[in-house]
Amino acid sequence: MKEEIKKEEISIEVKRHSLSHILAYAIKELYPNAKLSIGPAIETGFYYDIDFGEVKLSEKELKEVEKKMAYLIKQNLKFEKSELEIDEAIKKENSEGEIYKTELITDLKAGGETVVSYYTVGKFKDLCRGPHITNTNQIKPGSYKLHKLAGAYWRGDEKNKMLTRIYGLAFNTKEELDEHLKMLLEAEKRDHRKIGKEQNLFVFSDLVGPGLPLYTVKGAILRREIVKYSNELQTAIGYQEVHTPNMNKAELFKVSGHYEKYKEDMMRVVSNYSDEEYFLKPMNCPQHTQIYASQTKSYRDLPVRLSDFANLYRDERPGELSGLTRLRCFCQDDGHSFCREDQIKDEFISVLGAIKKAMLTYQMNYKIRLSLWDPKKPEKYLGDPATWEKSQNLLKEILTETNIEVFPAEGEAAIYGPKMDLISRDSLGREWQISTIQLDFIMPQRFKLTYTDSDGKEKTPVMIHRALIGSPERFMGIIIEHYAGAFPVWLSPVQVKIISVSEAHIAYCQKLAEELKEAGIRIEIDDANETVGNKIRKAVNEKIPYMLVVGDKEVNSPLLNVRDRGSIETREIATTDFIKEVSTKIKERS
């Protein structure tokens, strides 16, 4: 059975998926004993997970595979679809020793499938739902590239065998691919793990554990400035900070529903003196319900707005941990508003205003995603369809009334309600989901939260979950790369570096440092027994916003000799004027 696709209708996802099949074809030509598993299209290309047995691939072999792919593509091979009865398909894969394909088809059979589809290209036939391109001549030369090798457990389970994952990049044209490769090169230079080490911001220790960062003095300053700004923004819109414990009885999460839907991602705590089940908390919302419930509320008391920076813990798989952007221990600029239904719109607008202000300050562009539930998979969520329809319709009405432009995404909702997610774009054009505003009718019902309304009757409040920049630790990783380590003055751990020309100038440097410190400026003195040129080079590499070089001339002058970051020239300025300039940038976060 053929499936024709017109050339102009071919999406980049279809091309990427087709390239994963061509990759598998090339592998089977070069390594006939390799066992194939899955090969999907992904955001910038494709990958295929393969069991090579005892064979270890390197970058050299990867180039050979890419050459074979190019050869196959030049043959103008057709993609043709066919179908097999499911038992025949299991028999086929078994006979060919394709253990992973056999397992996949067996699972499909258990799920009620009776027929599976295959695609044939040249002499290669692979299990797939499709669709695919019609002919390999629809892939432009130079528009794809095998990118890297990685390890991947079969089905993401550490108990299963580690397979070799081959990643490929694919775009519509060679020019688009070249542009992406340039971005990747720049991203490598900006890698927050590399800059974090160079600027001594954070470290990881095998003795402490994976995904558990240790922040140095400088890193703690950067993290603290992020938290401080989020706190200012949320205080301005009426949130009050609370503090809650890092662990809870399992019963709390059973009531909230997280125990049922989220238990596998929570870290269990064992007591020496109690048989009760405890968990390190992965979120603050269940605990905030208990603060709300601790006192009787009237409609006049609402909204009740609580924020929290307590540490959170999630049992991430070791292979998914990545610097600061994927951790096991972190906090969030987390907040919850318990309000009446007539207050929802105003709450959303005020939070969105704070988020927009944060993005303007951090110089990040963004778009807003409307994250909805997937009605085909109700088992993923809490609550009934009627509640979900009500909350989603209400959120859509707010967006329409306020003219907020969004793009919908089915299946991205939280387990308890729909949400607006802010997707920010950094200086390299990469997208990150950071901020969120979530509408929740379900958790207040589960915890039996109430308030007395104006008619004297008990009502259930609505709960709005929100984060301004999300996790300060993860956001720290994002902005390290966004700024390439050249932070705005207000964020810089060291704002001014004072460099002594010789030992004779150290006393003056110390006096000047005290004056700047009194003005609230973060300073560091480099009085090492090195050349001035070497000290300046170090400060340039550290990306300090300002350098003050102090020699005989500066000691005997009312003016400072200032070198601004990014400039090779120096300028002279009075000390009071310099302090005013730096203090203004810190105060205005400019």
C-alpha positions in Angstrom: 0.0 0.0 0.0 1.5 3.3 -1.1 1.3 6.7 0.7 2.1 9.5 -1.7 3.1 12.9 -0.2 3.4 15.9 -2.5 6.8 17.6 -2.3 5.5 21.0 -1.2 3.5 19.3 1.6 6.4 17.5 3.2 7.0 18.8 6.8 10.4 18.9 8.3 9.3 16.3 10.9 8.5 13.9 8.1 12.0 14.5 6.6 13.6 13.9 9.9 11.7 10.7 10.6 12.6 9.5 7.1 16.3 10.2 7.8 16.1 8.1 10.9 15.0 5.2 8.7 17.8 5.9 6.2 20.3 5.9 9.2 19.0 2.5 10.3 19.3 1.3 6.7 22.9 2.4 6.6 23.7 0.8 9.9 22.2 -2.6 8.8 24.4 -2.4 5.6 27.5 -1.7 7.6 26.7 -3.7 10.8 24.3 -6.5 9.8 24.3 -7.9 13.3 23.1 -4.7 14.9 19.7 -4.8 16.6 17.4 -1.8 16.0 15.0 -0.3 18.6 13.4 3.1 18.0 14.2 6.1 15.7 11.9 9.1 16.1 12.1 12.6 14.8 13.0 15.2 17.4 13.1 19.0 17.6 16.3 19.6 15.5 16.7 16.3 13.8 16.4 12.6 14.7 18.0 9.7 16.5 18.1 5.9 16.5 18.8 3.7 19.5 20.8 0.6 18.4 22.3 -2.4 20.1 25.7 -3.0 18.5 26.7 -5.9 20.8 30.4 -5.8 21.4 31.1 -3.2 18.7 32.0 0.3 19.9 31.3 3.2 17.6 33.5 6.3 17.5 33.4 9.6 15.6 35.4 7.9 12.8 32.7 5.2 12.3 30.0 7.9 12.5 31.5 9.5 9.4 31.4 6.2 7.5 27.7 5.8 8.4 27.0 9.3 7.2 28.8 8.5 3.9 26.6 5.4 3.5 23.5 7.5 4.1 24.5 9.9 1.4 25.1 7.0 -1.0 21.6 5.5 -0.3 19.9 8.9 -0.7 21.5 9.4 -4.1 19.9 6.1 -5.3 16.4 7.9 -5.5 14.8 5.1 -3.4 11.1 5.0 -2.8 9.4 4.7 0.6 6.6 2.2 0.4 4.1 1.3 3.1 2.8 -2.2 3.8 0.9 -4.0 6.6 1.3 -7.3 8.4 -1.0 -9.2 10.7 0.5 -8.7 14.2 1.3 -12.4 14.7 3.1 -12.5 11.4 5.1 -9.4 12.3 6.2 -11.0 15.7 7.2 -14.1 13.8 9.2 -12.0 11.2 11.1 -9.9 13.9 11.8 -13.1 15.9 13.3 -14.9 13.0 15.5 -11.9 12.2 16.7 -11.7 15.8 15.2 -8.2 16.2 14.5 -8.5 19.9 13.5 -4.9 20.5 11.1 -4.7 17.6 9.6 -8.0 18.8 9.0 -6.5 22.2 7.4 -3.4 20.8 5.0 -5.4 18.6 4.2 -7.8 21.5 3.2 -4.7 23.5 1.0 -3.5 20.6 -0.7 -6.9 20.5 -1.4 -6.7 24.3 -2.9 -3.3 23.7 -5.4 -4.7 21.2 -3.7 -4.0 17.9 -4.2 -6.7 15.2 -2.2 -5.2 12.3 1.1 -3.2 12.2 2.6 -1.1 9.4 6.0 -1.3 7.8 7.9 1.0 5.5 10.4 -0.3 2.9 13.1 1.8 1.4 15.5 0.0 -1.0 16.3 -3.4 0.6 15.4 -2.1 4.1 12.1 -2.7 5.9 11.3 -1.2 9.2 8.4 -1.2 11.6 6.7 2.3 11.6 3.4 4.1 11.6 4.7 6.8 9.2 4.3 9.0 7.3 7.5 9.3 5.3 8.7 11.1 2.2 7.9 9.5 -1.1 11.5 9.4 -2.5 14.9 10.0 -1.0 15.5 12.7 -3.7 13.3 14.9 -1.5 16.2 15.3 0.9 18.5 18.0 -0.1 22.3 17.3 0.0 24.0 18.9 2.9 20.7 19.5 4.8 21.5 16.8 7.4 24.4 15.6 9.5 25.1 12.9 12.0 25.8 14.9 15.1 26.9 12.8 18.1 26.9 9.5 20.0 25.3 8.9 23.4 24.2 6.1 25.6 20.5 5.4 26.2 18.8 2.7 28.3 16.2 0.7 26.4 12.9 2.3 27.2 14.6 4.8 29.5 14.9 2.1 32.3 18.3 1.8 34.0 17.5 -1.9 34.6 17.6 -2.5 30.8 20.5 -2.7 28.5 22.4 0.5 27.5 22.0 1.1 23.8 24.0 3.4 21.5 22.0 6.5 20.5 23.1 8.1 17.2 21.8 11.7 16.9 21.4 13.5 13.6 20.6 17.1 12.7 18.3 17.8 9.8 16.8 20.9 8.3 15.1 21.9 5.0 18.3 23.4 3.5 22.1 23.4 4.0 22.0 27.0 4.9 19.6 26.3 7.8 21.8 23.4 9.0 25.0 25.6 8.8 23.2 28.3 10.9 22.2 25.7 13.5 25.8 24.4 13.6 27.1 28.0 14.3 24.6 28.3 17.1 25.7 25.0 18.6 29.3 26.2 18.4 28.4 29.4 20.2 26.3 27.4 22.7 29.3 25.2 23.5 31.3 28.3 24.3 28.5 29.5 26.6 27.9 26.2 28.3 26.9 27.2 31.9 28.9 24.2 33.2 32.1 25.5 31.6 31.5 29.1 32.5 30.4 28.1 36.0 33.8 26.4 36.5 35.8 29.2 35.0 34.1 31.9 37.1 33.9 29.6 40.2 30.1 29.8 40.6 29.2 26.2 41.6 30.6 22.7 41.9 29.4 19.1 42.0 30.8 16.5 44.3 30.6 12.7 43.9 30.6 12.5 47.7 27.5 14.8 47.9 25.7 13.2 45.0 24.6 13.8 41.4 22.1 16.6 40.8 23.0 18.3 44.1 25.0 21.5 43.4 27.2 23.3 45.8 27.2 27.1 45.3 30.5 28.9 45.9 30.6 32.5 47.4 30.2 34.0 44.0 27.6 31.5 42.8 25.6 32.1 46.0 25.6 35.9 45.3 24.3 35.3 41.8 21.6 32.9 43.0 20.6 35.3 45.9 20.2 38.2 43.5 17.8 36.1 41.3 15.8 35.1 44.4 15.8 38.7 45.8 14.4 40.1 42.6 11.7 37.5 42.3 10.7 38.2 45.9 10.5 42.0 45.2 8.2 41.3 42.2 5.9 39.0 44.1 5.7 41.2 47.2 4.7 44.1 44.9 1.6 42.1 43.8 0.6 41.0 47.3 2.4 37.7 48.0 3.7 37.0 51.5 6.6 34.6 52.0 6.1 31.5 54.2 8.5 28.7 55.0 7.6 25.0 55.0 9.5 21.8 55.8 11.4 19.8 53.2 9.7 16.6 54.0 6.1 15.5 54.6 4.1 12.4 55.5 2.9 10.4 52.5 -0.6 11.1 53.6 -0.4 14.7 52.5 0.5 13.6 48.9 -2.2 11.0 49.0 -4.8 13.7 49.6 -3.3 16.0 47.0 -3.2 13.2 44.4 0.6 13.4 43.9 1.1 10.1 45.5 -1.0 8.5 42.9 0.3 10.3 39.8 3.8 11.4 40.8 5.2 8.9 43.3 7.9 7.5 41.0 9.5 11.0 40.8 9.5 11.6 44.6 12.4 10.7 47.0 11.4 8.6 50.0 12.6 9.3 53.5 13.2 6.6 56.1 12.9 7.2 59.8 14.8 5.2 62.4 11.9 5.7 64.9 8.7 5.6 62.9 7.1 3.3 60.3 5.2 6.2 58.7 6.1 6.8 55.1 7.7 10.2 54.4 8.8 11.9 51.2 11.1 14.9 50.4 8.6 17.3 48.8 8.7 17.9 45.1 6.4 20.9 45.3 5.0 23.3 47.8 1.3 23.4 47.0 0.0 20.7 49.3 1.7 22.3 52.3 0.3 25.7 51.4 -3.2 24.3 51.6 -2.5 23.5 55.2 -1.5 27.0 56.0 -4.7 28.2 54.4 -6.8 25.6 56.3 -5.3 26.6 59.6 -7.6 29.5 60.1 -11.3 30.2 59.2 -11.6 32.4 56.1 -14.3 34.8 54.9 -14.8 36.1 51.4 -13.3 39.4 52.6 -10.0 37.6 53.5 -9.5 36.4 49.9 -7.2 36.3 48.0 -4.7 34.7 50.3 -1.4 34.8 48.5 1.6 32.7 49.7 5.1 32.4 48.4 7.8 29.9 49.3 11.5 29.4 48.6 11.9 26.1 50.5 14.1 23.4 48.8 12.3 20.9 46.6 13.5 17.4 45.6 12.8 15.2 42.6 14.1 11.8 41.9 15.5 12.5 38.4 17.2 9.7 36.5 21.0 10.1 36.6 21.2 10.1 32.8 18.7 13.0 32.7 20.6 15.3 35.1 22.3 18.2 33.3 24.3 20.9 35.1 21.9 23.4 36.8 19.1 22.9 34.3 18.1 19.5 35.6 18.6 18.9 39.3 17.5 16.7 42.2 17.6 19.6 44.7 16.3 23.1 43.8 13.8 25.7 44.9 11.2 27.8 43.0 9.9 31.3 43.2 6.7 29.4 43.9 3.4 31.0 44.9 -0.2 30.1 45.4 -3.2 32.4 45.5 -6.4 31.1 47.1 -9.2 33.2 45.7 -12.9 33.5 44.7 -13.9 32.8 41.1 -14.6 36.5 40.5 -11.0 37.3 41.4 -9.3 34.9 39.0 -8.9 37.3 36.1 -7.3 40.0 38.3 -4.9 37.4 39.8 -3.8 36.2 36.4 -3.3 39.7 35.1 -1.2 40.8 38.1 1.0 37.7 37.9 1.5 38.0 34.2 2.5 41.7 34.7 5.2 40.6 37.2 6.4 37.9 34.7 6.6 40.4 31.9 8.6 42.8 34.1 11.1 40.0 34.9 11.6 39.1 31.2 12.2 42.8 30.4 14.8 43.1 33.1 16.6 39.9 32.1 16.4 41.0 28.4 14.6 37.8 27.2 11.9 37.6 24.6 9.0 35.2 25.1 5.8 33.7 24.0 2.9 32.2 25.9 1.6 28.6 25.7 -1.9 27.6 26.7 -1.3 24.1 28.2 -4.5 22.0 28.0 -5.3 18.5 29.2 -5.5 15.5 26.8 -9.1 14.2 26.9 -7.9 11.0 25.3 -5.7 10.3 28.4 -7.8 11.2 31.4 -5.8 8.8 33.6 -2.9 11.3 33.5 -5.0 13.9 35.4 -7.0 14.4 38.6 -10.7 15.4 38.5 -13.5 14.8 36.2 -14.0 16.0 32.6 -16.7 18.6 33.6 -14.2 20.3 36.0 -11.6 20.4 33.3 -14.0 21.9 30.7 -15.0 24.5 33.3 -11.4 25.5 34.1 -10.2 25.5 30.5 -13.1 27.6 29.3 -12.6 30.1 32.1 -8.9 30.4 31.2 -9.7 30.9 27.5 -12.2 33.6 28.4 -9.6 35.5 30.4 -7.1 35.3 27.6 -9.8 36.5 25.1 -10.8 39.4 27.3 -7.3 40.5 28.0 -6.1 40.1 24.3 -3.2 37.8 25.4 -1.9 35.9 22.4 -1.1 32.3 23.0 -0.5 29.1 21.2 -2.4 26.0 22.4 -0.6 22.7 23.5 -2.8 19.7 24.2 -1.5 17.3 26.9 0.8 19.9 28.6 -1.5 20.8 31.5 -0.6 20.1 35.1 -2.2 17.1 36.7 -4.8 19.3 38.4 -5.5 22.1 35.9 -4.8 24.0 32.7 -2.1 26.6 32.7 -0.4 29.5 30.8 3.4 28.7 30.4 5.8 31.4 29.4 8.4 30.1 26.9 11.4 32.5 26.9 13.9 32.8 24.2 17.6 33.4 25.1 20.2 35.3 23.1 20.9 32.2 20.9 17.2 31.8 20.1 16.8 28.7 22.2 13.5 28.3 24.0 13.0 27.5 27.7 9.8 27.0 29.6 10.3 29.0 32.9 7.2 30.9 34.1 3.8 29.4 34.7 0.3 30.4 35.9 -2.0 27.4 36.6 -5.7 27.3 37.4 -6.8 24.6 39.9 -10.3 23.8 41.0 -9.3 20.3 42.1 -6.8 20.5 44.9 -8.9 22.8 47.1 -11.8 20.3 46.8 -9.5 17.4 47.7 -8.3 19.2 50.9 -11.9 20.4 51.6 -10.8 24.1 51.8 -13.6 26.6 52.4 -14.4 30.2 53.0 -17.7 31.8 54.1 -19.2 33.8 51.3 -21.2 37.0 51.5 -24.4 35.0 51.7 -23.2 33.1 54.7 -22.7 29.8 52.8 -19.5 27.8 52.7 -17.7 27.9 49.3 -14.6 26.3 47.9 -11.8 28.7 46.9 -9.9 28.4 43.6 -6.2 27.8 43.8 -3.8 29.6 41.4 -0.3 28.1 41.2 2.3 30.4 39.8 6.1 30.8 39.3 7.8 34.0 37.9 11.1 32.5 36.6 10.6 29.0 38.0 13.6 27.5 39.7 16.3 30.1 40.5 18.9 27.4 40.1 17.7 26.3 36.7 17.2 30.0 35.7 20.8 30.7 36.8 22.0 28.1 34.4 19.9 29.6 31.6 21.1 33.2 32.2 24.8 32.2 32.5 24.4 31.0 28.9 22.1 33.9 27.9 24.7 36.5 29.0 27.7 34.2 28.2 28.9 34.9 31.8 29.0 38.7 31.2 26.2 39.5 33.7 24.6 42.9 34.0 26.1 44.9 36.9 23.3 44.2 39.3 23.8 40.4 38.9 27.6 40.3 38.7 29.1 38.5 41.8 32.0 40.9 41.5 31.0 44.3 40.1 34.4 46.1 40.4 37.9 44.6 40.3 40.6 46.9 41.8 44.0 46.1 40.4 47.2 47.3 42.2 50.2 48.1 40.0 52.6 47.2 42.8 52.8 46.4 46.5 53.2 50.1 47.2 49.6 50.8 46.0 47.8 48.0 48.0 47.0 50.3 51.0 45.3 52.8 48.7 43.4 49.9 46.9 42.1 48.8 50.3 41.0 52.3 51.2 39.2 52.7 47.9 37.6 49.2 48.3 36.1 50.2 51.7 34.6 53.3 50.1 32.9 51.3 47.4 31.7 48.6 49.8 30.0 51.3 51.9 28.1 52.3 48.8 26.9 48.7 48.4 29.2 47.8 45.5 30.7 44.3 45.4 34.4 44.6 44.9 37.5 42.4 44.7 41.2 43.5 45.0 43.8 41.8 42.9 47.1 42.5 44.8 48.9 39.4 43.5 52.6 39.7 42.8 52.1 39.6 39.0 52.3 42.0 36.1 49.5 44.5 35.6 48.9 43.0 32.1 48.4 39.5 33.6 45.9 40.9 36.2 44.0 42.8 33.5 43.8 39.6 31.3 42.4 37.7 34.3 39.7 40.3 35.0 38.8 40.3 31.3 38.4 36.5 31.3 36.3 36.8 34.5 34.1 39.3 32.6 34.1 41.8 35.5 32.0 44.9 34.6 34.5 47.4 35.8 38.3 47.4 36.4 40.1 50.1 38.3 43.9 50.1 37.8 45.7 51.9 40.7 49.3 53.1 40.3 51.2 56.3 41.3 49.0 58.5 39.1 45.8 57.3 40.6 47.0 57.5 44.2 47.9 61.1 43.6 44.8 62.0 41.6 41.1 62.7 42.5 40.1 60.7 39.4 39.7 56.9 39.0 41.2 55.1 35.9 38.2 52.9 34.8 38.2 50.2 32.1 34.7 49.1 31.2 34.0 45.5 30.2 34.3 45.0 26.5 36.5 48.0 26.0 40.3 48.3 25.7 40.3 52.0 26.3 40.2 53.5 29.8 38.4 56.6 31.1 38.8 59.0 34.0 36.0 59.8 36.4 35.6 61.2 39.9 35.1 58.6 42.6 31.7 60.0 43.7 30.5 60.1 40.1 31.7 56.5 39.6 29.9 55.3 42.7 26.7 57.1 41.5 27.0 55.5 38.1 27.4 51.9 39.4 24.9 52.4 42.2 22.3 53.6 39.7 22.8 50.5 37.4 22.5 48.3 40.5 19.3 50.0 41.7 17.6 50.1 38.3 18.9 46.6 37.4 20.0 48.0 34.0 
